[in-house]
Amino acid sequence: MSLPFNVASHLDTALRAAASALGLADRGFEPEVRVADPAHGDFQANGALAFAKREKQNPRAFAQQIVDRLGDLTADFDLSLAGPGFINFRLKPTALLAWLQTYDSEQHLQSGAATLYQGQRFVVDFSSPNTAKQMHVGHIRGMVIGEAICRLLAFCGAEVVRDNHIGDWGTGFGKLIWGYKNLRNDQALARDPLEELERLYKAADAASKENPATLDAARAELVKLQNGDPENTALWNQINTISAAAFTEIYRQLGIRFDHQLGESFYNDKLAQVYEELRATQIAEDSQGALVVFHPEHARFKTQPFIIRKSDGASNYASTDLATMLYRAEHFKADAIAILTDARQADHFEQLWLTTQKWFTQTKRRLPRFEHVSFGAILGEDGKAIKTRTGDPIRLKALLAEAEERAFALVTEKSPELPETERRDIANAVGIGAVRYADLAQNRSSDYVFSWEKILSFEGNTAPYLLYAITRIHSIFRKIGLTAYDSAAAQGATTPATDGELALARKLVSFASVLNLTTAQLRPHYLCTYLYELAGQFSTFYAADKVIVDDPAVRARRLLLCQRTLIVLEAGLHLLGLRTLERM
């Protein structure tokens, strides 16, 4: 019987069973299985040390008691003890071969990974642009991180609901409608509708600040919209339609999709329930005319109220977000909710979650898990927010177009003999992939500096490097007249034997642990780092061990390692949203 996909989980189960056999099932023993330093093994369990110390036992002696009950594992692992009770597990070559033979396609990798979150429903809220505004470079982080998280969770068995919570309501629409009626340029509107809408809002906002009468007129337009005035409602729908078309084009370029696009306006008729229940449960109270929630048990929020209805009776982000939490819990029946925004909104979402916990507890509702998936800013090489030379935000549409043109120049320089259509297709995959990967490869909590030279480099942890690594493996199979996925190439493969073969096989088996870590923390950079290390491990193997040799068994096992590396690299990049290539 072959090893399961997730070897670390398999070891965790065995260690818990061993502890149970010692009568420790209810004593809080945690195996703490993790990928080990290669010098010690493939996996290491550190839980015996902490448990023994807590129980005032000798850690090494306790660890030995656990090991003595792991006899079933010795068919696949060499077991050893290190230091004061660390249990090391090294996969035997026969077990490595069995794993590689079992997980022979992206589909089989997914079927193995699917047990991680099977039966769980995640609502992932990402992108969330505001209507009547063009997307700029700052929008890309939430988009590509959100898409990667959705793909990763679905790959690992979750049912994922993708929701684009669009900003399509609020006080700004009064100014925009006033501007549309009074400042509109019909030719500009026909030529570039979203550009004109953005100009109109800025002009109306400036006019409102200069002239109180204009501000009053804009407010009157908003009241008419909120009261269902047919003309203003039609304009509001037109503005949203124009915005949606522009957003959709960007999403198409980036391969991003949504199951729902429920804007703020969708929740207007659901706000009364929020106010009523929070007041009835005494979670909310009146303060200076507003309805607010205090969280005095948290030092940061002792004097910082969570305002859920403003003093003029208007709703705000807090009221809409609370209604959204309720809808996702009750309508989507979410087991977990993840909302992606930049880190500047951390306080808002912490207060939102504190309020939701109290509200759902008081009303005896099932409480889903929640995570605010925050991310840092994209900086220019001067260390400040990235902008154009004129000081305006860089439009995302322009950034993606520039990425493709820069990649096309690189491809043309390296492979001028390819037809232009093929070079354009390669440039699309490389350029868009480079922008996307540059973001995902960073720890999302950190700011990062955007550099064209760095993200398009064929050296280092970049999309071009990984895409080229994939095409190199494809070229190996082309040279022998086979496709990279031809199962005949690896028939008769023997167990890995050389240092290079064993190290590469072990790296491939750790893919499952990386998926576990990446999805547990919703941080795609862990997967990026793994793929970069895997590509490096393959290069080391390929330099040391000639693949196309006369011995059929050796040739087969090395082609097997090439195939499996290719499959994992491609699967990993697909999970990150990149399109892979067979030649560059």
Sequence and secondary structure as in RCSB ss.txt:
>XXXX:A:sequence
MSLPFNVASHLDTALRAAASALGLADRGFEPEVRVADPAHGDFQANGALAFAKREKQNPRAFAQQIVDRLGDLTA
DFDLSLAGPGFINFRLKPTALLAWLQTYDSEQHLQSGAATLYQGQRFVVDFSSPNTAKQMHVGHIRGMVIGEAIC
RLLAFCGAEVVRDNHIGDWGTGFGKLIWGYKNLRNDQALARDPLEELERLYKAADAASKENPATLDAARAELVKL
QNGDPENTALWNQINTISAAAFTEIYRQLGIRFDHQLGESFYNDKLAQVYEELRATQIAEDSQGALVVFHPEHAR
FKTQPFIIRKSDGASNYASTDLATMLYRAEHFKADAIAILTDARQADHFEQLWLTTQKWFTQTKRRLPRFEHVSF
GAILGEDGKAIKTRTGDPIRLKALLAEAEERAFALVTEKSPELPETERRDIANAVGIGAVRYADLAQNRSSDYVF
SWEKILSFEGNTAPYLLYAITRIHSIFRKIGLTAYDSAAAQGATTPATDGELALARKLVSFASVLNLTTAQLRPH
YLCTYLYELAGQFSTFYAADKVIVDDPAVRARRLLLCQRTLIVLEAGLHLLGLRTLERM
>XXXX:A:secstr
    S HHHHHHHHHHHHHHHTT TTTT    EEE  TTT SEEE HHHHHHHHTT  HHHHHHHHHTT GGGGG
TEEEEEETTTEEEEEE HHHHHHHHHH  SHHHHHHHHTTSSTT EEEEE    BTTS  BGGGHHHHHHHHHHH
HHHHHTT EEEEE   B  STHHHHHHHHHHHH  HHHHHH HHHHHHHHHHHHHHHHHH HHHHHHHHHHHHHH
HTT HHHHHHHHHHHHHHHHHHHHHHHHHT   SB   GGGGGGGHHHHHHHHHHTTSEEEETTEEEE  TTSGG
GSS  EEEE TTS   HHHHHHHHHHHHHHTS  SEEEEEEEGGGHHHHHHHHHHHHHHHHHTT    EEEEEEE
  EE TTSSB B TTSSB BHHHHHHHHHHHHHHHHHHH TTS HHHHHHHHHHHHHHHHHHHHHTS TTS EE 
 HHHHT SSSSSHHHHHHHHHHHHHHHHHTT  TT GGGGTT     SHHHHHHHHHHHTHHHHHHHHHHHT TH
HHHHHHHHHHHHHHHHHHHS SS S HHHHHHHHHHHHHHHHHHHHHHHHTT    S  
